[in-house]
Amino acid sequence: MDGKKLRDEIVAGLRAEIDALGNPQITLATVLVGTDKPSQIYVRNKRRKAEESGMVSRHVELGADSTQQEVEAAVRELVDDPAVNGILVQLPLPDGLDSERVLDLIPPDKDVDGLTERSMGRLVRGRPGLVPCTPLGVMRLLARYGVPTSGKRAVVIGRSTLVGLPQVLLLGRKGVDATPTLAHSRTSDLAAQCREADIIVAAAGMAGLVTSDFVKPGAAVLDVGISRTEGGIVGDVDFDSVEKVAGALTPMPGGTGPMTIACLMENTLSAARLQGAV
Ligand code: NAD
């Protein structure tokens, strides 16, 4: 399952959609605090893809020594600006800053990361809203590559509010109709749990955790985990062994990562629609 290819399709589709709408100024605001290298790269890619999608990228950068008040004031300004359709605060924030209090400021209709309490509430309640980008990207990959979900068993490894938990909710949604299991660091015999699954989503952040003996022949395996090693970025899935048994598999890099960005762009257009701006 090629995440780069699907990202490019989604970005091109958004560009065409925005063009057909008469090119309204749909604005994604990114907020970066501090000098964390991976965060800088993620934000740069998000800004670039926003522009390629035909959107306006607005960027706010604050120093690593910013106070809680300064970060909150910057976010409030974006909240109050009607020209801003989506707000993304790149996490993690530097030590000493309370990200929960910052996220609490973002109204659900501008919450393109789908991470705030109210967005999560909408997801649980099945109300229209913005859904976290990484698990949404996994759903897009399953759909694009024709992986059946209805009545299928899924195991999601990891229970964070960023990935694992919303992933379980999306897989179990009406219309998707999978039966997901939420596995985590205390799950006993993870390999046996996974062997029962038609779909495995690995989001633990443990390099090479999922080996071929975790995978039922023909199962779809989606690798979300990112570990930085001397040899480069590797995922939670031992690609070479799993490739031999899986029916469909995402590479790392080149799978779920690009899809996260594509879904951020999708969410920004959805945000503009929720606001009645387009
Ligand atoms: P997290 O640390 O908040 O959560 C990790 C989860 O994995 C925990 O719930 C933990 O219980 C579980 N876990 C850890 N070790 C385990 C083990 N040995 N067996 C079973 N479960 C185990 O992390 P997160 O924010 O959910 O991110 C997970 C991974 O996904 C990280 O590597 C992160 O870098 C990556 N990530 C990737 C993308 C992407 O676009 N591909 C996006 C976000 C996060």
Boltz pocket constraint, residues with backbone or C-beta under 6 A from the ligand:
constraints:
  - pocket:
      binder: B
      contacts: [[A, 134], [A, 157], [A, 158], [A, 159], [A, 160], [A, 161], [A, 162], [A, 163], [A, 164], [A, 183], [A, 184], [A, 185], [A, 186], [A, 187], [A, 190], [A, 202], [A, 203], [A, 204], [A, 205], [A, 206], [A, 209], [A, 223], [A, 224], [A, 225], [A, 226], [A, 227], [A, 256], [A, 257], [A, 258], [A, 260]]
      max_distance: 6.0
